[in-house]
Amino acid sequence: MLARVAEHLYWLSRYVERAEATARLAIAASDTILDLPDGVPYDWESLMQVFGSGDSDPGISEAEVMEQLVLGLDHSGSIRASIAAARENARVTRDLIPKDAWVALNELHGLIERQSFASFDRSSRIRLLKQVISSCRLWHGCMMASQARDLSWLFLRLGDRLEHADMVSRLVDPRVTQMVPGASTRWSSYEAIGWQNLLSALGGVELYRHSARNRMRGSDVLDFVLRDENFPQSMASALERVNRLLRDLPHQRVSSDLIDGIVDGLNKLDLERLTPDLLTQNMDWIQQGLVTLHENISSEYFFFQSNAG
């Protein structure tokens, strides 16, 4: 497989996962707002920082943030930008992906391009975000059902799981949920609802309840979404899958030491004693580790130059 083709497949799946995760993050933030006491402001500037946009205005409003995150063209992490980039990567690899997956992605692209935030209220926005999630789930279903388990599959899954691990680290950031385990804050009476919103964003409410946990306790929820390998959408599950994919790639050029270090750091987290700042710092550390891993993958598989040149 040509290096540029592998790179297109890798980024195709990363962008689809990014769009879905961004939609889930936006819904989690919106749900948290509805559950906050009257008069308690939500820090929209911090939310933009979680998404990697550090130049937002201190007084930015909910509508402005959501416009940037959903339909903004000047924000590379927006849903619209992610789907457009995914479609472009799919266009040049159409012969390697199922036709149904290509059609599903095209239809999602058309849905987003037809949207406008003029006269868009919160309920309309939530409906759109749920449509994005459903369309991305359809894409994944087409891939799981029909994609050949060959080298193309390895790069598609690698991009998907690496992006998912990164987005989980952003979702659990206190700047999104306004929650932290054991913290006595203005929102303490709403804590259980906040943790349920986090689980809902990852589709894990039912699995969490089935795991014999009777309370929406912060440290238990974080342990579940970060370290429970039996939960398919947890960070630990995503990292374990990335590790296996790296071993399956030709010549195993990328060491698993970095992933092992991140997993070790996760396991050492004292979730009972985390402060909001410490949780944010740890998630930032994980994100930087994943950036370094991406750079290693890129240098070994996408920019490899033959000695014949």
Number of C-alpha atoms within 10 A of each C-alpha: 7 9 14 13 16 21 20 24 27 25 23 26 25 23 24 29 26 24 27 25 25 26 25 25 27 23 21 23 24 21 20 23 18 9 14 20 12 8 6 10 9 19 16 23 20 17 24 21 15 20 19 13 15 12 9 15 11 10 9 13 14 16 15 13 18 20 19 19 25 26 19 17 16 10 18 16 21 23 29 24 22 27 28 23 20 26 21 15 20 22 15 12 17 15 10 14 20 17 15 15 23 20 13 18 22 17 13 23 22 13 15 20 13 7 14 10 14 6 7 13 10 13 10 12 20 18 12 17 23 16 17 26 21 14 20 23 16 17 21 18 14 19 21 14 10 13 18 14 10 8 13 21 19 21 23 22 19 28 23 24 24 24 22 23 22 23 23 23 22 25 27 24 23 21 23 25 23 21 26 30 21 16 16 11 12 12 16 14 12 15 26 16 16 26 27 20 24 28 23 16 22 19 15 21 17 10 15 21 12 10 11 8 12 9 11 18 16 21 17 17 25 20 19 22 25 23 19 17 16 12 20 16 20 23 27 24 21 23 24 15 17 22 21 13 17 19 15 12 15 10 8 12 14 20 14 15 11 16 18 14 13 18 18 11 13 19 14 9 15 11 19 15 14 17 16 16 13 14 21 20 13 17 21 17 15 22 19 13 17 20 14 13 19 17 12 16 18 17 14 15 19 18 12 12 11 6 5 4 4
